[in-house]
């Protein structure tokens, strides 16, 4: 265990670029939003000031409207596509024009509990930015009462089957030629397809060409999908933000209202046909029919579901490593292709914390022990094959190292 602890710490320090952390060299050369939240949590196990710095650096990229972008381009990296010149971001630092699952409030609260003396001062400094970001989500993504993704990258689950039906409506005729960078670092069979990427770029160009005007995007984009990953992480984030506000003596009535709205919104993403939380195409009301690892974030958000317990027990009982990003019994299951099957340590950590908090101790332990086993047996990979544990995607990966450090076998609740 000590050797793995050291290896994890070395990965975080190797990927440290002075105030922010990249996910892994080459494949992801910038600061990514939810990756940084995990990096901060990892740093908090051995360097608390550096943990807070990670969050502070991310928030320096916040736009005037409150949005915190999913990529922050702190320094040039020739050849990365799509880079800052493609995105045309409107923030104080070159960035993308979309956000990512909002983990920062929740993780800031976890880090606070590791050192409350330093933490209270840090929370006070970042609290206004967090409120502004969460308000942006409610105003610009939750108009229907459930949190929508406007781009598969915004959900964090780029090529999940959740987006297939909605993506059929995306016009790719004006995308043109481009050179991807990801497939030069990782086998193409582990990544989104060219069609996926064409659609990603079409949505990017739509946002850029309207100056990232949220009203125009809401009214004109063909892609607006109610997303369990965004909905559940924001609901959980609201709960932790409210607790931070109370600690600081702030009025949290606005946040309490957001919590009530999203609790009610959970009903909209419950697909009774598959008895699971599911994505919904808000343009036509169709469910994706996808049981994904995001479906199991319900407990992380404080939402109980006996049916979801049953799904998790079934997958575990069938001999798969848990939690696969898509149900292995589903017709679109692909054990090695990104979010269409593989196990992700970061999602397991969120699911595991939620299970523990909701009293599902045995399942929480199973998720945690399997995650630790995958890492100890196969290394700090970006993701893993749920059939046999084969490591896939990038290696030397920041958030996998952070999960190891912050969610170890001796620390069930994660701090």
C-alpha positions in Angstrom: 0.0 0.0 0.0 2.8 2.4 0.8 4.3 1.9 -2.6 1.0 2.7 -4.3 0.5 5.8 -2.0 3.9 7.1 -3.1 3.1 6.3 -6.8 -0.1 8.2 -6.5 1.6 11.2 -4.9 4.2 11.1 -7.6 1.5 11.2 -10.3 -0.1 14.3 -8.8 3.2 16.1 -8.4 4.4 15.0 -11.9 1.1 16.4 -13.4 1.3 19.6 -11.4 1.9 22.6 -13.6 2.2 25.2 -10.9 -1.1 26.0 -9.4 -3.1 23.6 -11.5 -2.9 20.0 -12.5 -3.3 18.4 -15.9 -5.1 15.0 -16.1 -2.1 13.4 -17.9 0.7 14.6 -20.1 0.1 14.6 -23.9 -3.5 13.4 -24.0 -4.9 16.2 -21.8 -2.4 19.1 -21.5 -4.7 21.7 -19.8 -6.7 22.2 -16.6 -10.0 20.3 -16.7 -12.8 21.3 -14.4 -13.9 18.1 -12.6 -10.5 16.6 -12.9 -9.2 19.5 -10.9 -11.8 18.9 -8.2 -10.4 15.4 -7.8 -6.8 16.7 -7.9 -7.6 19.0 -5.1 -9.0 16.2 -3.0 -5.9 14.1 -3.7 -3.6 16.9 -2.8 -5.5 17.5 0.5 -4.2 14.2 1.8 -0.7 15.4 1.8 -0.5 19.2 0.9 -3.6 21.2 2.0 -2.4 24.6 0.7 -1.8 23.1 -2.7 -5.3 21.5 -2.6 -6.9 24.9 -2.1 -4.7 26.5 -4.8 -6.1 24.0 -7.3 -9.6 25.2 -6.7 -8.7 28.8 -6.5 -6.9 28.5 -9.9 -9.9 26.9 -11.5 -12.2 29.6 -10.3 -10.0 32.4 -11.8 -11.4 31.3 -15.1 -15.0 32.0 -14.1 -17.0 33.9 -16.7 -19.0 37.1 -15.8 -22.2 35.1 -16.1 -21.0 32.6 -13.4 -20.0 29.7 -15.7 -16.8 27.9 -14.7 -15.5 26.3 -18.0 -14.6 22.7 -18.5 -11.2 23.4 -19.9 -8.9 26.3 -18.9 -6.1 27.0 -21.4 -3.5 28.4 -19.1 -0.6 28.1 -21.6 -0.3 27.2 -25.3 0.1 23.6 -26.3 0.7 23.3 -30.0 -1.4 20.7 -31.8 -4.2 20.3 -29.3 -7.6 20.3 -30.9 -10.0 22.0 -30.3 -7.8 24.6 -28.7 -8.6 28.1 -27.4 -8.7 29.7 -30.9 -11.5 27.2 -31.8 -13.6 27.8 -28.7 -13.6 31.6 -28.7 -14.3 31.7 -24.9 -15.6 34.8 -23.2 -13.8 34.5 -19.8 -10.9 36.2 -18.2 -8.6 33.3 -19.2 -8.7 31.4 -22.5 -11.2 28.6 -22.0 -13.9 26.4 -23.4 -17.5 27.6 -23.6 -19.2 24.9 -21.6 -18.9 23.6 -18.0 -18.7 20.2 -16.4 -20.2 18.3 -13.4 -20.0 20.7 -10.4 -18.0 18.8 -7.8 -16.1 21.8 -6.3 -18.5 22.8 -3.5 -18.7 19.2 -2.3 -15.0 18.5 -2.5 -14.2 21.9 -0.9 -16.3 20.9 2.1 -14.5 17.5 2.3 -11.1 19.4 2.2 -12.3 21.8 4.8 -12.9 18.9 7.2 -9.2 17.9 6.9 -8.1 21.3 8.4 -10.9 23.5 9.5 -8.6 26.3 10.7 -7.2 27.0 7.2 -10.4 25.8 5.6 -12.8 28.3 6.9 -10.8 31.2 5.5 -10.6 29.4 2.1 -14.3 28.7 2.0 -15.1 32.3 2.8 -13.0 33.4 -0.2 -14.4 31.0 -2.7 -18.1 30.9 -1.5 -19.3 33.9 -3.7 -17.9 32.3 -6.9 -19.4 28.9 -6.1 -22.9 30.5 -5.5 -22.5 32.4 -8.8 -21.6 29.2 -10.6 -24.5 27.2 -9.1 -26.9 30.0 -9.9 -25.7 30.0 -13.5 -26.5 26.2 -13.7 -30.0 26.8 -12.3 -30.7 29.8 -14.7 -29.0 28.4 -17.9 -29.4 24.6 -17.6 -32.4 23.9 -15.3 -35.2 25.7 -17.0 -37.3 22.6 -17.0 -36.6 21.7 -13.4 -34.0 19.1 -14.3 -30.4 19.9 -15.2 -29.6 19.7 -19.0 -26.4 19.1 -20.8 -25.9 21.2 -23.9 -22.9 19.2 -25.1 -21.8 15.6 -24.4 -18.5 17.1 -23.1 -20.4 19.1 -20.6 -21.9 16.0 -19.0 -18.4 14.6 -18.5 -19.5 11.4 -20.2 -18.6 12.2 -23.8 -19.8 9.2 -25.9 -22.3 7.6 -23.5 -25.2 5.9 -25.2 -27.4 8.5 -23.4 -26.7 10.9 -26.3 -27.2 8.7 -29.3 -30.8 9.4 -30.1 -30.5 13.2 -29.4 -27.3 13.4 -31.4 -29.1 12.2 -34.5 -30.6 15.7 -34.9 -27.1 17.4 -35.1 -26.2 18.7 -38.5 -22.5 17.9 -39.3 -22.4 19.2 -42.8 -20.4 22.3 -42.0 -17.8 20.7 -39.6 -15.1 20.4 -42.2 -11.6 18.8 -41.8 -9.8 18.6 -38.5 -7.0 16.6 -36.8 -7.8 15.0 -33.5 -5.1 14.7 -30.9 -6.6 12.0 -28.7 -6.3 9.2 -31.2 -2.6 9.9 -31.6 -2.1 9.1 -27.9 -4.7 6.3 -27.3 -6.0 3.5 -29.5 -9.0 4.7 -31.5 -11.0 1.7 -30.3 -11.0 3.2 -26.8 -12.2 6.7 -27.9 -15.3 8.3 -29.4 -15.8 7.7 -33.1 -15.4 10.2 -35.9 -19.1 10.7 -36.1 -19.2 11.4 -32.4 -16.5 14.0 -32.8 -18.2 15.6 -35.8 -21.2 16.1 -33.7 -19.2 17.5 -30.8 -17.6 20.1 -33.1 -21.0 21.0 -34.6 -22.3 21.9 -31.2 -19.1 23.7 -30.3 -19.4 25.9 -33.5 -23.0 26.7 -32.7 -22.1 28.0 -29.3 -19.1 29.9 -30.5 -20.9 31.5 -33.5 -23.6 33.0 -31.2 -21.0 34.3 -28.7 -22.0 31.6 -26.2 -25.3 33.3 -25.7 -27.2 30.9 -23.4 -30.6 32.0 -24.6 -29.7 31.4 -28.2 -28.3 28.0 -27.4 -31.4 27.1 -25.3 -33.7 28.1 -28.2 -31.7 26.8 -31.2 -29.4 23.9 -30.3 -30.7 20.5 -31.4 -29.0 19.0 -28.3 -30.5 19.6 -24.9 -30.6 16.4 -22.7 -31.6 16.0 -19.1 -28.5 14.4 -17.6 -28.3 12.3 -14.4 -24.6 13.2 -14.0 -25.2 16.9 -14.0 -28.5 16.7 -12.2 -27.2 14.6 -9.3 -23.8 16.3 -8.9 -25.5 19.7 -8.9 -28.1 18.6 -6.4 -25.4 17.2 -4.1 -23.3 20.4 -4.7 -26.3 22.5 -3.6 -26.6 20.6 -0.4 -22.9 21.1 0.4 -23.0 24.7 -0.7 -25.8 25.3 1.7 -23.8 23.8 4.5 -20.9 26.0 3.7 -23.2 29.0 3.6 -24.5 28.1 7.1 -21.0 27.7 8.4 -20.1 31.2 7.1 -23.3 32.7 8.5 -24.8 33.4 5.1 -28.5 33.3 4.1 -29.0 30.1 2.2 -32.7 30.4 1.4 -31.9 30.7 -2.4 -29.9 27.5 -2.3 -32.6 25.7 -0.3 -35.0 26.6 -3.1 -32.6 25.2 -5.7 -32.4 21.9 -3.7 -36.2 21.6 -3.6 -36.4 22.3 -7.4 -33.9 19.6 -8.2 -35.4 17.1 -5.7 -38.7 17.4 -7.6 -36.8 17.2 -10.9 -35.6 13.7 -10.1 -39.0 12.5 -11.1 -38.4 13.7 -14.7 -35.3 11.4 -15.1 -36.9 8.3 -13.7 -37.6 5.9 -16.5 -40.2 3.4 -15.3 -39.7 1.2 -18.3 -36.2 0.2 -17.2 -36.8 1.1 -13.5 -33.8 3.4 -13.4 -32.7 7.0 -13.6 -32.0 7.8 -17.2 -31.3 10.7 -19.6 -34.1 12.5 -21.4 -34.0 14.3 -24.7 -35.7 17.5 -23.8 -36.4 18.3 -27.4 -38.8 15.4 -27.8 -39.3 13.9 -24.4 -37.7 10.5 -25.3 -35.7 8.5 -22.7 -32.4 7.2 -23.8 -33.1 3.8 -22.2 -29.6 3.9 -20.7 -28.6 2.4 -17.4 -25.3 4.1 -16.8 -22.9 4.7 -13.9 -24.5 8.2 -13.7 -27.8 6.5 -12.9 -26.1 5.3 -9.7 -25.2 8.8 -8.6 -28.7 9.0 -7.0 -27.3 8.2 -3.5 -24.5 10.8 -3.9 -27.3 13.3 -4.4 -29.2 12.1 -1.3 -31.9 10.3 -3.3 -32.8 6.7 -2.3 -33.9 4.0 -4.8 -34.4 0.3 -4.0 -34.6 -0.4 -7.7 -31.1 1.1 -8.3 -29.8 -1.1 -5.4 -31.2 -4.1 -7.3 -29.5 -3.1 -10.6 -26.1 -2.7 -8.8 -26.5 -6.1 -7.1 -27.4 -7.7 -10.4 -24.3 -6.3 -12.2 -22.1 -7.3 -9.3 -23.6 -10.8 -9.2 -22.9 -11.3 -12.9 -19.2 -11.1 -12.3 -18.4 -7.7 -13.7 -16.2 -5.2 -12.1 -18.4 -2.4 -10.8 -19.6 0.2 -11.7 -19.5 -0.1 -15.5 -20.4 3.1 -17.4 -23.1 1.3 -19.3 -25.1 -1.8 -18.3 -23.2 -4.9 -19.6 -26.6 -6.4 -20.4 -27.3 -3.5 -22.8 -27.1 -3.8 -26.5 -24.7 -0.9 -26.8 -22.2 -2.2 -24.3 -18.5 -1.9 -25.4 -16.1 -2.8 -22.6 -13.2 -0.7 -23.9 -14.8 2.3 -25.5 -14.7 5.3 -23.1 -18.2 5.8 -21.6 -19.9 2.9 -23.3 -18.8 0.3 -20.8 -15.5 0.9 -18.9 -15.3 1.4 -15.2 -14.1 4.8 -14.0 -12.6 5.2 -10.5 -13.9 8.7 -10.2 -17.5 7.7 -10.7 -17.0 4.8 -8.4 -15.8 7.1 -5.7 -18.9 9.3 -6.0 -21.2 6.3 -6.1 -19.4 4.7 -3.1 -19.6 7.9 -1.0 -23.3 8.0 -1.8 -23.9 4.4 -0.9 -22.1 4.8 2.4 -24.0 7.9 3.3 -27.4 6.3 2.5 -26.5 3.3 4.7 -25.7 0.7 2.0 -22.5 -0.2 3.7 -22.0 -3.6 2.1 -22.4 -2.3 -1.4 -20.3 0.7 -0.6 -17.5 -1.6 0.6 -17.8 -3.7 -2.6 -17.5 -0.7 -4.9 -14.5 0.7 -2.9 -12.7 -2.6 -2.6 -13.1 -3.4 -6.3 -11.9 0.1 -7.2 -8.8 -0.4 -5.0 -8.3 -3.8 -6.6 -8.4 -2.4 -10.1 -5.8 0.3 -9.3 -3.5 -2.0 -7.3 -3.6 -4.7 -10.0 -3.7 -2.7 -13.2 -2.3 0.8 -12.3 -3.5 4.4 -12.4 -5.3 4.2 -15.7 -8.0 6.6 -17.0 -10.5 3.7 -17.0 -10.8 -0.1 -16.9 -12.5 -2.9 -18.7 -15.3 -4.2 -16.5 -15.0 -7.7 -17.9 -11.4 -8.4 -17.0 -9.9 -5.2 -15.5 -7.7 -4.3 -18.5 -6.4 -0.7 -18.1 -7.5 1.6 -20.9 -7.3 5.2 -22.0 -4.5 7.4 -20.6 -2.1 6.3 -18.0 -0.4 8.1 -15.1 -3.8 9.6 -14.5 -4.4 12.4 -11.9 -7.9 11.6 -10.9 -7.3 7.9 -10.5 -4.3 8.7 -8.2 -6.5 11.2 -6.3 -9.2 8.5 -5.8 -6.6 6.1 -4.4 -5.3 8.7 -1.9 -8.7 10.1 -0.8 -10.7 6.9 -0.8 -8.4 4.3 0.6 -9.3 1.0 2.2 -8.8 2.5 5.7 -11.1 5.5 5.0 -14.6 4.3 4.0 -16.3 7.7 4.1 -13.6 9.5 2.1 -12.8 12.1 4.7 
